[in-house]
């Protein structure tokens, strides 16, 4: 991500330029998390594959 110092552009999951009216409408809350969404970096798991691996391990333990 190339974000230059003093740049006034939004950068997804990083910065957002909001006007005073938006801040006023948000009860003067200036917390970044109120305006910038957090990127979802969670790994997607295949439940069927995981269940098969668990069943195989349980069978081996018995």
C-alpha positions as CSV (number, residue, x, y, z in Angstrom):
1,X,0.0,0.0,0.0
2,X,1.4,3.3,-1.0
3,X,0.1,6.1,1.3
4,X,2.0,9.3,1.1
5,X,2.4,11.5,4.1
6,X,-0.2,14.3,4.1
7,X,-2.2,12.7,1.3
8,X,-5.9,13.4,1.6
9,X,-7.2,10.2,0.0
10,X,-9.1,7.3,1.5
11,X,-7.1,4.0,1.7
12,X,-9.4,1.0,2.3
13,X,-8.9,-0.6,5.8
14,X,-6.4,2.2,6.6
15,X,-7.7,5.8,6.4
16,X,-10.9,7.7,5.6
17,X,-11.4,11.4,5.2
18,X,-14.7,12.4,6.8
19,X,-16.3,15.9,7.0
20,X,-17.3,17.7,10.1
21,X,-21.0,17.0,9.5
22,X,-20.3,13.3,9.6
23,X,-18.4,13.6,12.9
24,X,-21.2,15.7,14.3
25,X,-23.8,13.2,13.2
26,X,-21.7,10.5,15.0
27,X,-21.9,12.4,18.3
28,X,-18.4,13.9,17.9
29,X,-16.9,10.4,18.0
30,X,-13.5,10.6,16.3
31,X,-12.4,7.0,16.9
32,X,-10.9,5.6,13.8
33,X,-12.9,2.4,14.1
34,X,-16.1,4.5,13.7
35,X,-15.1,5.3,10.1
36,X,-12.6,2.7,8.9
37,X,-13.6,-0.9,8.5
38,X,-11.2,-3.6,9.8
39,X,-10.0,-6.0,7.1
40,X,-11.1,-9.6,7.7
41,X,-7.9,-11.6,7.5
42,X,-9.3,-14.8,9.0
43,X,-8.5,-18.1,7.2
44,X,-11.5,-19.9,5.7
45,X,-11.7,-23.5,6.9
46,X,-13.3,-26.4,5.0
47,X,-15.4,-27.9,7.8
48,X,-16.0,-31.1,5.9
49,X,-12.3,-31.7,5.5
50,X,-11.6,-30.8,9.1
51,X,-14.3,-33.3,10.3
52,X,-12.7,-36.0,8.1
53,X,-9.3,-35.4,9.6
54,X,-10.7,-35.5,13.2
55,X,-12.5,-38.8,12.5
56,X,-9.3,-40.2,11.1
57,X,-7.4,-39.2,14.2
58,X,-10.1,-40.5,16.5
59,X,-10.1,-43.8,14.7
60,X,-6.3,-44.1,15.0
61,X,-6.5,-43.4,18.7
62,X,-8.9,-46.3,19.3
